[in-house]
Amino acid sequence: MSRVITNTNIIVDDFDFCKSFPKGTFVHFLTHFHSDHYEGLSPLWDYGPIYCSHMTKKFILDKYPKIKNVYSFDFYDRQTI
């Protein structure tokens, strides 16, 4: 099940849906590091940037150290992406 935010290129907690589109089409948000949320993520992930909390970034890079373009931020701070 895709979790694309309507009328955007943002996908939340879904790393399989984007694989049928050109790389870089979507921006990804990972809310937390439970396997049902990061399913589809792999060691060679390069389908687009991933935004998450600092702790979630640590978990991603512990499991998949070669993934690039993982960005973390404080959830209560306003961000421009």
ROKEBA-469463 format. One record per residue: residue number from 1; residue in three letters; x, y, z of N, C-alpha, C, CB in turn. Coordinates in nm, 4 decimals, padded with zeros to 6 digits. Atoms other than C-alpha are relative to their C-alpha. Glycine has a CB too. Layout:
ROKEBA-469463
<atom num="NUM" residuo="ALA" n_px="X" n_py="Y" n_pz="Z" ca_px="X" ca_py="Y" ca_pz="Z" c_px="X" c_py="Y" c_pz="Z" cb_px="X" cb_py="Y" cb_pz="Z"/>
...
//
This chain:
ROKEBA-469463
<atom num="1" residuo="MET" n_px="00.0839" n_py="-00.1178" n_pz="00.0000" ca_px="00.0000" ca_py="00.0000" ca_pz="00.0000" c_px="00.0886" c_py="00.1245" c_pz="00.0000" cb_px="-00.0956" cb_py="-00.0004" cb_pz="00.1217"/>
<atom num="2" residuo="SER" n_px="-00.0786" n_py="-00.1219" n_pz="00.0092" ca_px="00.1489" ca_py="00.3315" ca_pz="-00.1041" c_px="-00.0521" c_py="00.1047" c_pz="00.0963" cb_px="-00.0013" cb_py="00.0539" cb_pz="-00.1423"/>
<atom num="3" residuo="ARG" n_px="00.0358" n_py="-00.1078" n_pz="-00.0908" ca_px="00.1504" ca_py="00.6195" ca_pz="00.1360" c_px="00.0492" c_py="00.1322" c_pz="-00.0573" cb_px="00.0590" cb_py="-00.0242" cb_pz="00.1411"/>
<atom num="4" residuo="VAL" n_px="-00.0355" n_py="-00.1258" n_pz="00.0647" ca_px="00.1927" ca_py="00.9070" ca_pz="-00.1077" c_px="-00.0939" c_py="00.1079" c_pz="00.0524" cb_px="-00.0082" cb_py="-00.0115" cb_pz="-00.1562"/>
<atom num="5" residuo="ILE" n_px="00.0838" n_py="-00.1117" n_pz="-00.0416" ca_px="00.0704" ca_py="01.2389" ca_pz="00.0280" c_px="-00.0596" c_py="00.0617" c_pz="-00.1253" cb_px="00.0812" cb_py="00.1058" cb_pz="00.0827"/>
<atom num="6" residuo="THR" n_px="00.0746" n_py="-00.0454" n_pz="00.1169" ca_px="-00.1941" ca_py="01.3570" ca_pz="-00.2185" c_px="00.0560" c_py="00.1308" c_pz="-00.0552" cb_px="-00.1472" cb_py="00.0173" cb_pz="00.0351"/>
<atom num="7" residuo="ASN" n_px="-00.0469" n_py="-00.1177" n_pz="00.0745" ca_px="-00.0760" ca_py="01.6095" ca_pz="-00.4800" c_px="00.1423" c_py="00.0427" c_pz="00.0371" cb_px="-00.0942" cb_py="00.1158" cb_pz="00.0236"/>
<atom num="8" residuo="THR" n_px="-00.1410" n_py="-00.0278" n_pz="-00.0301" ca_px="00.2892" ca_py="01.5843" ca_pz="-00.3683" c_px="00.0858" c_py="-00.1135" c_pz="-00.0559" cb_px="00.0229" cb_py="00.0162" cb_pz="00.1547"/>
<atom num="9" residuo="ASN" n_px="-00.0934" n_py="00.1072" n_pz="00.0329" ca_px="00.5982" ca_py="01.3786" ca_pz="-00.4420" c_px="00.0593" c_py="-00.0600" c_pz="00.1279" cb_px="00.1124" cb_py="00.0526" cb_pz="-00.0923"/>
<atom num="10" residuo="ILE" n_px="-00.0454" n_py="00.0474" n_pz="-00.1310" ca_px="00.6251" ca_py="01.2764" ca_pz="-00.0751" c_px="-00.0631" c_py="-00.1350" c_pz="00.0319" cb_px="-00.0344" cb_py="00.1027" cb_pz="00.1104"/>
<atom num="11" residuo="ILE" n_px="00.0457" n_py="00.1319" n_pz="-00.0435" ca_px="00.6025" ca_py="00.9146" ca_pz="00.0384" c_px="00.0410" c_py="-00.0188" c_pz="00.1460" cb_px="00.0594" cb_py="-00.1141" cb_pz="-00.0909"/>
<atom num="12" residuo="VAL" n_px="-00.0258" n_py="00.0235" n_pz="-00.1415" ca_px="00.5763" ca_py="00.8239" ca_pz="00.4071" c_px="-00.0025" c_py="-00.1503" c_pz="00.0271" cb_px="-00.1042" cb_py="00.0740" cb_pz="00.0887"/>
<atom num="13" residuo="ASP" n_px="-00.0092" n_py="00.1387" n_pz="-00.0468" ca_px="00.6912" ca_py="00.4848" ca_pz="00.5390" c_px="-00.0316" c_py="-00.1040" c_pz="-00.1076" cb_px="-00.0929" cb_py="-00.0196" cb_pz="00.1158"/>
<atom num="14" residuo="ASP" n_px="00.0192" n_py="00.0976" n_pz="00.1087" ca_px="00.6890" ca_py="00.3041" ca_pz="00.2032" c_px="00.1182" c_py="00.0133" c_pz="-00.0950" cb_px="-00.1373" cb_py="00.0229" cb_pz="-00.0760"/>
<atom num="15" residuo="PHE" n_px="-00.1195" n_py="-00.0049" n_pz="00.0831" ca_px="01.0034" ca_py="00.2147" ca_pz="00.0114" c_px="-00.0073" c_py="-00.0952" c_pz="-00.1190" cb_px="00.1212" cb_py="-00.0322" cb_pz="00.0832"/>
<atom num="16" residuo="ASP" n_px="00.0194" n_py="00.0857" n_pz="00.1164" ca_px="00.8593" ca_py="-00.0197" ca_pz="-00.2520" c_px="-00.0703" c_py="00.0719" c_pz="-00.1149" cb_px="-00.0791" cb_py="-00.1223" cb_pz="00.0392"/>
<atom num="17" residuo="PHE" n_px="00.0832" n_py="-00.0656" n_pz="00.1008" ca_px="00.6070" ca_py="00.1989" ca_pz="-00.4368" c_px="00.0835" c_py="00.0754" c_pz="-00.1035" cb_px="-00.0971" cb_py="00.0958" cb_pz="00.0672"/>
<atom num="18" residuo="CYS" n_px="-00.0791" n_py="-00.0877" n_pz="00.0869" ca_px="00.8723" ca_py="00.4303" ca_pz="-00.5842" c_px="00.0818" c_py="-00.0754" c_pz="-00.1046" cb_px="00.0923" cb_py="00.0837" cb_pz="00.0836"/>
<atom num="19" residuo="LYS" n_px="-00.0913" n_py="00.0750" n_pz="00.0860" ca_px="01.0653" ca_py="00.1514" ca_pz="-00.7565" c_px="-00.0508" c_py="-00.0178" c_pz="-00.1430" cb_px="00.0257" cb_py="-00.1345" cb_pz="00.0602"/>
<atom num="20" residuo="SER" n_px="00.0526" n_py="00.0067" n_pz="00.1373" ca_px="00.8361" ca_py="00.1585" ca_pz="-01.0620" c_px="00.0028" c_py="00.1365" c_pz="-00.0684" cb_px="-00.1434" cb_py="-00.0545" cb_pz="00.0008"/>
<atom num="21" residuo="PHE" n_px="-00.0134" n_py="-00.1354" n_pz="00.0535" ca_px="00.9179" ca_py="00.5287" ca_pz="-01.1215" c_px="00.1485" c_py="00.0312" c_pz="-00.0174" cb_px="-00.0688" cb_py="00.1051" cb_pz="00.0938"/>
<atom num="22" residuo="PRO" n_px="-00.1413" n_py="-00.0389" n_pz="00.0120" ca_px="01.2406" ca_py="00.7009" ca_pz="-01.2307" c_px="00.0579" c_py="00.0371" c_pz="00.1371" cb_px="00.0153" cb_py="00.1189" cb_pz="-00.0984"/>
<atom num="23" residuo="LYS" n_px="-00.0671" n_py="-00.0327" n_pz="-00.1255" ca_px="01.4907" ca_py="00.7354" ca_pz="-00.9463" c_px="-00.0044" c_py="00.1504" c_pz="00.0240" cb_px="00.1458" cb_py="-00.0501" cb_pz="-00.0013"/>
<atom num="24" residuo="GLY" n_px="00.0039" n_py="-00.1413" n_pz="-00.0367" ca_px="01.4594" ca_py="01.0642" ca_pz="-00.7609" c_px="-00.1364" c_py="00.0648" c_pz="-00.0167" cb_px="00.0990" cb_py="00.0748" cb_pz="-00.0809"/>
<atom num="25" residuo="THR" n_px="00.1343" n_py="-00.0550" n_pz="00.0183" ca_px="01.0886" ca_py="01.1079" ca_pz="-00.8371" c_px="-00.0615" c_py="00.0415" c_pz="00.1330" cb_px="-00.0901" cb_py="-00.1019" cb_pz="-00.0695"/>
<atom num="26" residuo="PHE" n_px="00.0646" n_py="-00.0223" n_pz="-00.1289" ca_px="00.9923" ca_py="01.0984" ca_pz="-00.4684" c_px="00.0998" c_py="00.0376" c_pz="00.1088" cb_px="-00.0767" cb_py="-00.1236" cb_pz="00.0415"/>
<atom num="27" residuo="VAL" n_px="-00.0693" n_py="-00.0280" n_pz="-00.1248" ca_px="01.1098" ca_py="01.2317" ca_pz="-00.1339" c_px="-00.0643" c_py="-00.0916" c_pz="00.1035" cb_px="-00.0095" cb_py="00.1539" cb_pz="00.0414"/>
<atom num="28" residuo="HIS" n_px="00.0491" n_py="00.1002" n_pz="-00.0943" ca_px="01.0769" ca_py="00.9804" ca_pz="00.1502" c_px="00.0144" c_py="00.0472" c_pz="00.1438" cb_px="00.0742" cb_py="-00.1314" cb_pz="-00.0190"/>
<atom num="29" residuo="PHE" n_px="-00.0040" n_py="-00.0241" n_pz="-00.1433" ca_px="00.9929" ca_py="01.0254" ca_pz="00.5157" c_px="-00.0183" c_py="-00.1332" c_pz="00.0711" cb_px="-00.1091" cb_py="00.1028" cb_pz="00.0434"/>
<atom num="30" residuo="LEU" n_px="00.0113" n_py="00.1198" n_pz="-00.0825" ca_px="01.0505" ca_py="00.7460" ca_pz="00.7645" c_px="-00.0317" c_py="00.0467" c_pz="00.1416" cb_px="00.1319" cb_py="-00.0874" cb_pz="-00.0045"/>
<atom num="31" residuo="THR" n_px="00.0439" n_py="-00.0502" n_pz="-00.1303" ca_px="00.8558" ca_py="00.8080" ca_pz="01.0850" c_px="00.0726" c_py="-00.0661" c_pz="00.1157" cb_px="-00.1483" cb_py="-00.0203" cb_pz="00.0158"/>
<atom num="32" residuo="HIS" n_px="-00.0754" n_py="00.0723" n_pz="-00.1019" ca_px="01.0335" ca_py="00.5402" ca_pz="01.2902" c_px="00.0479" c_py="-00.1320" c_pz="-00.0590" cb_px="-00.0863" cb_py="-00.0241" cb_pz="00.1276"/>
<atom num="33" residuo="PHE" n_px="-00.0713" n_py="00.1139" n_pz="00.0574" ca_px="01.2437" ca_py="00.2292" ca_pz="01.2445" c_px="-00.0594" c_py="-00.1329" c_pz="00.0434" cb_px="00.1458" cb_py="00.0055" cb_pz="00.0384"/>
<atom num="34" residuo="HIS" n_px="00.0605" n_py="00.1326" n_pz="-00.0133" ca_px="01.0004" ca_py="-00.0619" ca_pz="01.2615" c_px="-00.0019" c_py="-00.0626" c_pz="-00.1383" cb_px="-00.1452" cb_py="00.0074" cb_pz="00.0616"/>
<atom num="35" residuo="SER" n_px="-00.0152" n_py="00.0665" n_pz="00.1295" ca_px="01.0331" ca_py="-00.3212" ca_pz="00.9862" c_px="-00.1192" c_py="00.0209" c_pz="-00.0932" cb_px="00.0211" cb_py="-00.1471" cb_pz="00.0211"/>
<atom num="36" residuo="ASP" n_px="00.1150" n_py="-00.0230" n_pz="00.0873" ca_px="00.6788" ca_py="-00.2631" ca_pz="00.8582" c_px="00.0003" c_py="00.1403" c_pz="-00.0599" cb_px="-00.1289" cb_py="-00.0225" cb_pz="00.0768"/>
<atom num="37" residuo="HIS" n_px="-00.0095" n_py="-00.1364" n_pz="00.0526" ca_px="00.7718" ca_py="00.1018" ca_pz="00.7970" c_px="00.1156" c_py="00.0164" c_pz="-00.0982" cb_px="00.0159" cb_py="00.0986" cb_pz="00.1143"/>
<atom num="38" residuo="TYR" n_px="-00.1142" n_py="-00.0141" n_pz="00.0916" ca_px="01.1101" ca_py="00.0568" ca_pz="00.6269" c_px="00.0099" c_py="-00.1141" c_pz="-00.1008" cb_px="00.1287" cb_py="00.0078" cb_pz="00.0791"/>
<atom num="39" residuo="GLU" n_px="00.0018" n_py="00.1080" n_pz="00.0980" ca_px="01.0144" ca_py="-00.2450" ca_pz="00.4154" c_px="00.0261" c_py="00.0557" c_pz="-00.1404" cb_px="-00.1352" cb_py="-00.0752" cb_pz="00.0044"/>
<atom num="40" residuo="GLY" n_px="-00.0377" n_py="-00.0463" n_pz="00.1336" ca_px="01.1672" ca_py="-00.2056" ca_pz="00.0694" c_px="00.1323" c_py="00.0752" c_pz="-00.0011" cb_px="-00.1084" cb_py="00.0883" cb_pz="-00.0563"/>
<atom num="41" residuo="LEU" n_px="-00.1304" n_py="-00.0651" n_pz="-00.0114" ca_px="01.4730" ca_py="-00.0184" ca_pz="00.1962" c_px="00.1068" c_py="-00.1083" c_pz="-00.0108" cb_px="00.0133" cb_py="00.0803" cb_pz="00.1351"/>
<atom num="42" residuo="SER" n_px="-00.1044" n_py="00.1002" n_pz="00.0201" ca_px="01.7949" ca_py="-00.1959" ca_pz="00.1004" c_px="00.1369" c_py="00.0656" c_pz="00.0105" cb_px="-00.0164" cb_py="-00.0699" cb_pz="-00.1369"/>
<atom num="43" residuo="PRO" n_px="-00.1351" n_py="-00.0560" n_pz="-00.0146" ca_px="02.1730" ca_py="-00.1547" ca_pz="00.1355" c_px="00.0415" c_py="00.0907" c_pz="-00.1158" cb_px="00.0998" cb_py="-00.1120" cb_pz="00.0129"/>
<atom num="44" residuo="LEU" n_px="-00.0385" n_py="-00.0800" n_pz="00.1171" ca_px="02.1962" ca_py="-00.0026" ca_pz="-00.2152" c_px="-00.1072" c_py="00.1015" c_pz="-00.0374" cb_px="00.0281" cb_py="-00.0909" cb_pz="-00.1192"/>
<atom num="45" residuo="TRP" n_px="00.1081" n_py="-00.0955" n_pz="00.0239" ca_px="01.9000" ca_py="00.2359" ca_pz="-00.1815" c_px="00.0521" c_py="00.1258" c_pz="-00.0690" cb_px="-00.0688" cb_py="00.0370" cb_pz="00.1318"/>
<atom num="46" residuo="ASP" n_px="-00.0346" n_py="-00.1265" n_pz="00.0677" ca_px="01.9240" ca_py="00.5256" ca_pz="-00.4296" c_px="-00.1207" c_py="00.0557" c_pz="-00.0753" cb_px="00.1184" cb_py="-00.0209" cb_pz="-00.0979"/>
<atom num="47" residuo="TYR" n_px="00.1225" n_py="-00.0442" n_pz="00.0663" ca_px="01.5620" ca_py="00.6073" ca_pz="-00.5148" c_px="-00.0446" c_py="00.1393" c_pz="00.0421" cb_px="-00.1102" cb_py="-00.0975" cb_pz="00.0276"/>
<atom num="48" residuo="GLY" n_px="00.0352" n_py="-00.1345" n_pz="-00.0432" ca_px="01.5548" ca_py="00.9440" ca_pz="-00.3400" c_px="00.0406" c_py="00.0230" c_pz="00.1438" cb_px="-00.1490" cb_py="00.0242" cb_pz="-00.0165"/>
<atom num="49" residuo="PRO" n_px="-00.0418" n_py="-00.0327" n_pz="-00.1366" ca_px="01.6389" ca_py="01.1259" ca_pz="-00.0184" c_px="-00.0996" c_py="-00.0525" c_pz="00.1026" cb_px="00.0161" cb_py="00.1512" cb_pz="00.0160"/>
<atom num="50" residuo="ILE" n_px="00.0803" n_py="00.0462" n_pz="-00.1125" ca_px="01.5122" ca_py="00.9998" ca_pz="00.3155" c_px="00.0141" c_py="00.1025" c_pz="00.1118" cb_px="00.0441" cb_py="-00.1431" cb_pz="00.0476"/>
<atom num="51" residuo="TYR" n_px="00.0023" n_py="-00.0937" n_pz="-00.1125" ca_px="01.4113" ca_py="01.2414" ca_pz="00.5920" c_px="-00.0579" c_py="-00.0713" c_pz="00.1208" cb_px="-00.0826" cb_py="00.1282" cb_pz="-00.0341"/>
<atom num="52" residuo="CYS" n_px="00.0415" n_py="00.0707" n_pz="-00.1210" ca_px="01.3742" ca_py="01.1228" ca_pz="00.9495" c_px="00.0562" c_py="00.0714" c_pz="00.1223" cb_px="00.0467" cb_py="-00.1480" cb_pz="-00.0034"/>
<atom num="53" residuo="SER" n_px="-00.0565" n_py="-00.0539" n_pz="-00.1238" ca_px="01.4603" ca_py="01.1920" ca_pz="01.3125" c_px="00.1475" c_py="-00.0401" c_pz="00.0106" cb_px="-00.0799" cb_py="-00.0506" cb_pz="00.1242"/>
<atom num="54" residuo="HIS" n_px="-00.1416" n_py="00.0332" n_pz="-00.0212" ca_px="01.8196" ca_py="01.1817" ca_pz="01.4370" c_px="00.0172" c_py="-00.1469" c_pz="00.0400" cb_px="00.0608" cb_py="00.0914" cb_pz="00.1083"/>
<atom num="55" residuo="MET" n_px="-00.0116" n_py="00.1385" n_pz="-00.0456" ca_px="01.7620" ca_py="00.8480" ca_pz="01.6117" c_px="-00.0311" c_py="-00.0977" c_pz="-00.1132" cb_px="-00.0938" cb_py="-00.0252" cb_pz="00.1189"/>
<atom num="56" residuo="THR" n_px="00.0339" n_py="00.0879" n_pz="00.1122" ca_px="01.5958" ca_py="00.6926" ca_pz="01.3066" c_px="00.1141" c_py="-00.0036" c_pz="-00.1008" cb_px="-00.1301" cb_py="00.0466" cb_pz="-00.0684"/>
<atom num="57" residuo="LYS" n_px="-00.1157" n_py="-00.0022" n_pz="00.0908" ca_px="01.8899" ca_py="00.8041" ca_pz="01.0905" c_px="00.1096" c_py="-00.0923" c_pz="00.0520" cb_px="00.0546" cb_py="00.1441" cb_pz="-00.0160"/>
<atom num="58" residuo="LYS" n_px="-00.1019" n_py="00.0873" n_pz="-00.0587" ca_px="02.1256" ca_py="00.6292" ca_pz="01.3304" c_px="-00.0344" c_py="-00.1468" c_pz="-00.0250" cb_px="00.0135" cb_py="00.0267" cb_pz="00.1514"/>
<atom num="59" residuo="PHE" n_px="00.0409" n_py="00.1385" n_pz="00.0228" ca_px="01.9233" ca_py="00.3071" ca_pz="01.3024" c_px="00.0147" c_py="-00.0397" c_pz="-00.1467" cb_px="-00.1445" cb_py="-00.0203" cb_pz="00.0449"/>
<atom num="60" residuo="ILE" n_px="-00.0141" n_py="00.0281" n_pz="00.1438" ca_px="01.9134" ca_py="00.3294" ca_pz="00.9209" c_px="00.1459" c_py="-00.0281" c_pz="-00.0336" cb_px="-00.0528" cb_py="00.1186" cb_pz="-00.0851"/>
<atom num="61" residuo="LEU" n_px="-00.1413" n_py="00.0130" n_pz="00.0369" ca_px="02.2889" ca_py="00.3784" ca_pz="00.8950" c_px="00.0701" c_py="-00.1146" c_pz="00.0732" cb_px="00.0725" cb_py="00.1299" cb_pz="00.0285"/>
<atom num="62" residuo="ASP" n_px="-00.0535" n_py="00.1196" n_pz="-00.0669" ca_px="02.3613" ca_py="00.1051" ca_pz="01.1514" c_px="-00.0327" c_py="-00.1249" c_pz="-00.0810" cb_px="-00.0571" cb_py="-00.0130" cb_pz="00.1434"/>
<atom num="63" residuo="LYS" n_px="00.0428" n_py="00.1172" n_pz="00.0773" ca_px="02.1647" ca_py="-00.1425" ca_pz="00.9386" c_px="00.0516" c_py="00.0043" c_pz="-00.1433" cb_px="-00.1522" cb_py="-00.0098" cb_pz="-00.0005"/>
<atom num="64" residuo="TYR" n_px="-00.0395" n_py="-00.0171" n_pz="00.1406" ca_px="02.2561" ca_py="-00.0002" ca_pz="00.5942" c_px="00.1042" c_py="00.1129" c_pz="-00.0097" cb_px="-00.1254" cb_py="00.0319" cb_pz="-00.0903"/>
<atom num="65" residuo="PRO" n_px="-00.1006" n_py="-00.1066" n_pz="-00.0087" ca_px="02.5851" ca_py="00.1945" ca_pz="00.6308" c_px="00.0354" c_py="00.0677" c_pz="-00.1327" cb_px="00.1239" cb_py="-00.0557" cb_pz="00.0590"/>
<atom num="66" residuo="LYS" n_px="-00.0376" n_py="-00.0587" n_pz="00.1289" ca_px="02.6262" ca_py="00.2604" ca_pz="00.2561" c_px="-00.1073" c_py="00.0914" c_pz="-00.0592" cb_px="00.0310" cb_py="-00.1097" cb_pz="-00.0979"/>
<atom num="67" residuo="ILE" n_px="00.1066" n_py="-00.0866" n_pz="00.0527" ca_px="02.2966" ca_py="00.4449" ca_pz="00.2069" c_px="00.0422" c_py="00.1454" c_pz="00.0136" cb_px="-00.1348" cb_py="-00.0249" cb_pz="00.0744"/>
<atom num="68" residuo="LYS" n_px="-00.0304" n_py="-00.1426" n_pz="00.0012" ca_px="02.3483" ca_py="00.8064" ca_pz="00.1124" c_px="-00.1316" c_py="00.0776" c_pz="00.0001" cb_px="00.0878" cb_py="00.0382" cb_pz="-00.1238"/>
<atom num="69" residuo="ASN" n_px="00.1167" n_py="-00.0882" n_pz="00.0040" ca_px="02.1070" ca_py="01.1005" ca_pz="00.1263" c_px="-00.1032" c_py="-00.0311" c_pz="00.1074" cb_px="-00.0650" cb_py="-00.0087" cb_pz="-00.1345"/>
<atom num="70" residuo="VAL" n_px="00.0887" n_py="00.0115" n_pz="-00.1155" ca_px="01.9629" ca_py="01.0331" ca_pz="00.4712" c_px="00.0182" c_py="00.1283" c_pz="00.0801" cb_px="00.0316" cb_py="-00.1296" cb_pz="00.0874"/>
<atom num="71" residuo="TYR" n_px="-00.0044" n_py="-00.1294" n_pz="-00.0677" ca_px="01.8779" ca_py="01.3628" ca_pz="00.6390" c_px="-00.0850" c_py="-00.0053" c_pz="00.1256" cb_px="-00.0482" cb_py="00.1132" cb_pz="-00.0934"/>
<atom num="72" residuo="SER" n_px="00.0755" n_py="00.0003" n_pz="-00.1251" ca_px="01.7736" ca_py="01.4045" ca_pz="00.9996" c_px="-00.0210" c_py="00.1435" c_pz="00.0471" cb_px="00.0732" cb_py="-00.0832" cb_pz="00.1088"/>
<atom num="73" residuo="PHE" n_px="00.0315" n_py="-00.1314" n_pz="-00.0535" ca_px="01.6157" ca_py="01.6959" ca_pz="01.1781" c_px="-00.0851" c_py="-00.0151" c_pz="00.1245" cb_px="-00.0720" cb_py="00.0864" cb_pz="-00.1049"/>
<atom num="74" residuo="ASP" n_px="00.0874" n_py="-00.0033" n_pz="-00.1161" ca_px="01.4323" ca_py="01.7913" ca_pz="01.4932" c_px="-00.1420" c_py="00.0220" c_pz="-00.0486" cb_px="00.0428" cb_py="00.1107" cb_pz="00.1007"/>
<atom num="75" residuo="PHE" n_px="00.1362" n_py="-00.0059" n_pz="00.0506" ca_px="01.0631" ca_py="01.7331" ca_pz="01.4338" c_px="-00.0724" c_py="00.1282" c_pz="00.0373" cb_px="-00.0773" cb_py="-00.1168" cb_pz="00.0503"/>
<atom num="76" residuo="TYR" n_px="00.0730" n_py="-00.1189" n_pz="-00.0435" ca_px="00.9560" ca_py="02.0448" ca_pz="01.6218" c_px="00.0545" c_py="00.1282" c_pz="-00.0609" cb_px="00.0037" cb_py="00.0103" cb_pz="00.1499"/>
<atom num="77" residuo="ASP" n_px="-00.0537" n_py="-00.1155" n_pz="00.0704" ca_px="01.1685" ca_py="02.2788" ca_pz="01.4102" c_px="-00.0578" c_py="00.0068" c_pz="-00.1395" cb_px="00.1528" cb_py="-00.0055" cb_pz="-00.0056"/>
<atom num="78" residuo="ARG" n_px="00.0521" n_py="-00.0178" n_pz="00.1362" ca_px="01.0257" ca_py="02.4225" ca_pz="01.0905" c_px="00.1120" c_py="-00.0290" c_pz="-00.1000" cb_px="-00.0567" cb_py="00.1451" cb_pz="-00.0204"/>
<atom num="79" residuo="GLN" n_px="-00.0980" n_py="00.0395" n_pz="00.1017" ca_px="01.2047" ca_py="02.2770" ca_pz="00.7867" c_px="-00.0496" c_py="00.0378" c_pz="-00.1384" cb_px="00.0283" cb_py="-00.1512" cb_pz="00.0069"/>
<atom num="80" residuo="THR" n_px="00.0314" n_py="-00.0203" n_pz="00.1415" ca_px="01.2148" ca_py="02.3726" ca_pz="00.4197" c_px="00.0748" c_py="-00.1072" c_pz="-00.0769" cb_px="00.0392" cb_py="00.1453" cb_pz="-00.0495"/>
<atom num="81" residuo="ILE" n_px="-00.0610" n_py="00.1111" n_pz="00.0739" ca_px="01.2771" ca_py="02.0776" ca_pz="00.1926" c_px="-00.0216" c_py="00.0209" c_pz="-00.1490" cb_px="-00.0591" cb_py="-00.1367" cb_pz="00.0451"/>
//
